[in-house]
Amino acid sequence: MKIKRLISVLFSVFLLCIAAVPAAAEGELYIDTKTVYDGMTCSYSEGYIPTVENGEVRIVLPLKGGTGSTLTVVPDLGDVSSCPFVYGNYNMTVKRNSKAVFVIDLRLKLLDNPVNGVYPVTFNVTTSDGTAGSFTVYATIASDGSASQSGSNYVDFYIADVVCPENIEAGSDFTAKVTIRNIGGVTASGVKLQYSSESPSLVPVGSTHSMLLDDFPAGESRDVELPLHLSRDASAGRFCVNIELSYRSPDGNAMESCESFFVDVRSSTSITFDEPDLSDGVIEDTPVSISANVYNTGGTPVYDVFVSIEGQGVYSEESTLKVYYKSIQPGETAAGMITAYFYSAANYLNSDGTLPVTYRITYQDESGKQYEESRVFNVALFPYQAQEPAATPEPAKVNTQGQYWTILIAIISVIAVITAIAIAVSVTRRAKVNRN
């Protein structure tokens, strides 16, 4: 019977595991923003910028997630007429490394006299199993900023660096720290900066969106802080911020320069789950079904989701008290169940006799950051009581002594009746004889 019961439980768990697999189990490709790879001076979260040296631009793009063992990369260099790169066939195939990361290392040759500026390079990628994605990296082309080398007789502004918070929450204020450099050969006088956003979801903080930078000599850099607000209904994506620099040239003419930078926003990571109901306690060594349902209520996928029941005095006949989901997409649910057994041991219990049990959920966001949700329950245990078969009632005892007296009285009564009848008949006969 125990073997049949085990097979039945295993089959039930098998069906639950099948139901627990989310529809988008293959996941998505995403940038590894934490790690510094060969050819990078810092990670993406720290403000990685492609290097420019020896007449070429080197772009390193590490991608995680997806499925398949190889990645096909097709770079898009933009408009031929304004592109600073030498056009050619830069398509490549990349294999996963030992840490399951696709590390794209692209070297682009520069034209002999490229125009300074910030140029987008879009990587269109597809894994061998069909997972696709598109990622844009911006390469900055500029001289070293010295007036003698530039030899220009005009002002030339460009944005050398932008630092924003790593995780920008919807509905919050934050500050973008921007480095502006004058790579021209002359000084800009009375520089005034104004900034704005192209999206209504991202706006400057306060009523004043401008500041004075005074004179801006050639070859110098200025760091400015731009307060911004992200609305509560903002979705994940890339938001463009425009900077307008108005100034006077050395000959007194009013001039303007427009530059832009981008703010990457990831929707906040958020999950909810069905908490187990253990408030009424459990019966020892009796299977208890515990929900492992997880809901992705955030705006970004979550990965490597584990739901577990932990604690001494808790075990499973299936040798596991965990459910695993590879990924859960925004707005989706992963459903599962854990079958657990509980037993008491003096050194496991609280002072009130309850058993401490932890219900834990761990998961990761797109950048690989680890999150955890846990609840601790003090579970009351009730002893297992096997049902004994009902006792067979004994047959009723017969009072034989009482039966004997009843029969004796009946016999005496019959004899008395017969005797009375015999006497009556005798008397009648005698009376007839005497009359005759």
Secondary structure, 3 states (H helix, E strand, C coil): CHHHHHHHHHHHHHHHHHHHCCCCCCCCEEECCCCCCCCCCCCHHHCCCCEEECCEEEEEEEEEECCCCEEEEEEECCCCCCCCECCCCCCEEEEECCCCCEEEEEEEEECCCCCCEEEEEEEEEEECCCCEEEEEEEEEECCCCCHHHHCCCCCCEEEEEEECCCCCCCCCEEEEEEEEEECCCCCEEEEEEEEEECCCCEEECCCCCEEEEEEECCCCEEEEEEEEEECCCCCCEEEEEEEEEEEECCCCCEEEEEEEEEEEECCCCCEEECCCCCCCCEECCCCEEEECCEEECCCCCEEEEEEEEECCCEECCCCCCEEEEEEECCCCEECCEEEEEECCCCCCCCCCCCEEEEEEEEEECCCCCEEEEEEEEEECEECCCCCCCCCCCCCCCCCHHHHHHHHHHHHHHHHHHHHHHHHHHHHHHHHHHHHC
